[in-house]
Amino acid sequence: MLSYLFFHRPAAGVDRRVYEDGLREFHAALAGAHPALYTGSASYRIGDGYCDWYTVESSAALDTLNEVAVSGPRSASHRAVAQRAVDAAGKLMSLVAGRPSSAGKYEIRFSKPKGMDYPELYARLKPVVEREGVSLWRRMMTLGPPPEFVLLSPERLELPSEMSPEVISREQV
């Protein structure tokens, strides 16, 4: 299971309500298209920006998702939001543990401590990711900016300071 994360924010002077209405319209139109291997998407307000999560079953879905998102009945809603957006960046994440969902009131972004191997990190996080509604995602192939991990949770979680965690509150648009 993969998620393509798309970070963006409205340009100066753009009404946030209009921007969010456009995001909801676009995600609804995309869901109605039923792209192959696509399992859903949602947009989350994070501070003054947004992060869209597009979840797919495998990397084979990415070309189709990219084409479907900007064509046909979705082209107008995509264009409406894209023309109002600035500072766009993307990242590809893979589900490491937990249920495949982008839901969660909190994102905890963090890095693997230097010198720690992945099995040790996953073992340390096991009690956390076994909680209801928690999922752990890892950046793929260094495609996108750091940090490498995102932990989604319905509740605020604290990770060891050596992981340099950044706890971010978010609200679904």
C-alpha positions as CSV (number, residue, x, y, z in Angstrom):
1,M,0.0,0.0,0.0
2,L,1.4,3.4,-1.0
3,S,0.3,7.0,-0.5
4,Y,1.3,9.9,-2.6
5,L,1.4,13.0,-0.4
6,F,1.0,16.4,-2.1
7,F,1.8,19.4,0.0
8,H,0.4,22.9,-1.0
9,R,-1.1,26.1,0.3
10,P,-3.4,28.7,-1.2
11,A,-1.7,31.7,-2.8
12,A,-1.8,35.1,-1.1
13,G,-5.3,36.6,-1.4
14,V,-7.1,33.3,-2.1
15,D,-10.1,32.8,0.1
16,R,-9.5,29.7,2.2
17,R,-13.2,28.6,2.0
18,V,-13.1,28.8,-1.8
19,Y,-9.8,26.8,-1.8
20,E,-11.2,24.1,0.5
21,D,-14.5,23.9,-1.5
22,G,-12.3,23.3,-4.6
23,L,-10.4,20.6,-2.8
24,R,-13.5,18.8,-1.7
25,E,-15.0,19.0,-5.2
26,F,-11.8,17.6,-6.8
27,H,-11.4,14.7,-4.4
28,A,-15.1,13.8,-4.9
29,A,-14.7,13.9,-8.7
30,L,-11.5,11.7,-8.4
31,A,-13.3,9.2,-6.2
32,G,-16.1,9.0,-8.8
33,A,-13.7,8.1,-11.5
34,H,-12.6,4.9,-9.8
35,P,-9.0,4.8,-11.1
36,A,-7.4,1.4,-11.2
37,L,-5.7,0.4,-7.9
38,Y,-6.7,3.7,-6.3
39,T,-8.2,3.3,-2.8
40,G,-9.1,6.8,-1.9
41,S,-7.9,10.3,-1.2
42,A,-8.4,13.1,1.3
43,S,-7.1,16.6,2.0
44,Y,-6.0,17.8,5.4
45,R,-5.4,21.3,6.7
46,I,-2.1,21.6,8.4
47,G,-1.2,25.0,9.7
48,D,-1.5,27.5,6.8
49,G,-1.2,24.7,4.3
50,Y,-2.6,21.4,3.2
51,C,-1.5,17.8,2.6
52,D,-3.5,15.6,0.3
53,W,-3.1,11.8,0.7
54,Y,-3.8,9.7,-2.4
55,T,-3.7,6.0,-1.4
56,V,-3.1,3.3,-4.0
57,E,-2.5,-0.5,-3.9
58,S,0.8,-0.3,-5.7
59,S,3.1,1.9,-7.8
60,A,1.4,0.5,-10.9
61,A,-1.5,2.9,-10.0
62,L,0.5,6.1,-10.1
63,D,0.6,6.7,-13.9
64,T,-3.2,6.1,-14.1
65,L,-3.9,8.3,-11.1
66,N,-1.8,11.1,-12.5
67,E,-3.6,10.9,-15.8
68,V,-7.1,10.5,-14.4
69,A,-6.6,13.4,-11.9
70,V,-6.1,16.0,-14.6
71,S,-8.4,14.8,-17.4
72,G,-12.0,14.4,-18.2
73,P,-14.6,15.6,-15.8
74,R,-11.9,16.3,-13.2
75,S,-9.9,18.7,-15.2
76,A,-12.0,21.8,-14.3
77,S,-11.9,21.1,-10.5
78,H,-8.2,20.2,-10.7
79,R,-7.4,23.4,-12.6
80,A,-9.5,25.5,-10.2
81,V,-7.4,24.4,-7.2
82,A,-4.1,24.3,-9.0
83,Q,-4.4,27.9,-10.2
84,R,-4.9,29.0,-6.6
85,A,-2.1,26.9,-5.1
86,V,1.6,27.7,-4.4
87,D,4.6,25.9,-2.8
88,A,3.6,22.5,-4.1
89,A,5.8,19.4,-3.2
90,G,5.2,15.7,-3.2
91,K,6.4,12.6,-1.4
92,L,5.7,8.9,-1.9
93,M,5.1,6.9,1.3
94,S,4.7,3.1,1.9
95,L,2.6,1.6,4.7
96,V,5.0,-0.1,7.2
97,A,2.5,-1.0,9.9
98,G,-1.1,-0.5,10.9
99,R,-4.2,-0.3,8.8
100,P,-4.0,1.5,5.4
101,S,-5.7,4.8,6.2
102,S,-4.7,8.4,5.9
103,A,-7.1,9.3,8.7
104,G,-5.9,10.6,12.0
105,K,-6.0,13.9,13.9
106,Y,-2.3,14.0,14.3
107,E,0.8,13.4,12.0
108,I,4.0,12.7,13.8
109,R,6.8,13.3,11.4
110,F,10.2,11.9,12.5
111,S,13.5,10.5,11.4
112,K,15.2,7.2,12.2
113,P,17.9,8.0,14.8
114,K,21.4,7.8,13.3
115,G,23.0,4.4,13.9
116,M,19.6,2.6,14.5
117,D,18.6,0.0,12.0
118,Y,15.1,-0.4,10.7
119,P,14.3,-3.7,12.6
120,E,15.2,-2.0,15.9
121,L,13.1,1.1,15.0
122,Y,10.1,-1.0,14.1
123,A,10.5,-3.0,17.3
124,R,10.6,0.2,19.4
125,L,7.5,1.5,17.6
126,K,5.5,-1.8,17.8
127,P,3.5,-0.9,20.9
128,V,2.5,2.4,19.3
129,V,1.5,1.1,15.9
130,E,-0.6,-1.6,17.5
131,R,-3.0,1.0,18.8
132,E,-6.3,1.4,17.2
133,G,-6.3,3.9,14.3
134,V,-2.5,4.3,14.2
135,S,-0.5,3.7,11.0
136,L,3.2,4.1,10.2
137,W,4.3,5.3,6.8
138,R,7.9,5.4,5.4
139,R,9.2,7.5,2.5
140,M,10.0,5.5,-0.6
141,M,13.3,5.7,-2.4
142,T,14.0,9.2,-1.0
143,L,11.3,10.5,-3.2
144,G,10.4,13.7,-1.4
145,P,11.7,15.9,1.4
146,P,12.6,14.6,4.9
147,P,11.7,13.4,7.4
148,E,11.5,9.7,6.4
149,F,8.5,8.7,8.5
150,V,5.0,9.7,9.3
151,L,3.0,8.2,12.1
152,L,-0.8,8.9,11.8
153,S,-2.8,8.8,15.0
154,P,-6.2,9.7,16.3
155,E,-4.5,10.9,19.5
156,R,-1.4,13.0,20.3
157,L,1.6,10.6,20.7
158,E,5.0,11.4,22.0
159,L,8.1,9.7,20.5
160,P,11.6,9.7,21.9
161,S,13.4,13.0,21.3
162,E,16.2,11.1,19.5
163,M,13.7,10.7,16.6
164,S,13.3,14.5,16.3
165,P,9.5,14.1,16.2
166,E,7.3,17.0,15.0
167,V,3.7,16.6,16.1
168,I,1.3,18.2,13.7
169,S,-2.4,18.7,14.3
170,R,-4.5,18.3,11.2
171,E,-8.2,18.6,10.2
172,Q,-9.8,16.9,7.2
173,V,-11.1,19.3,4.7
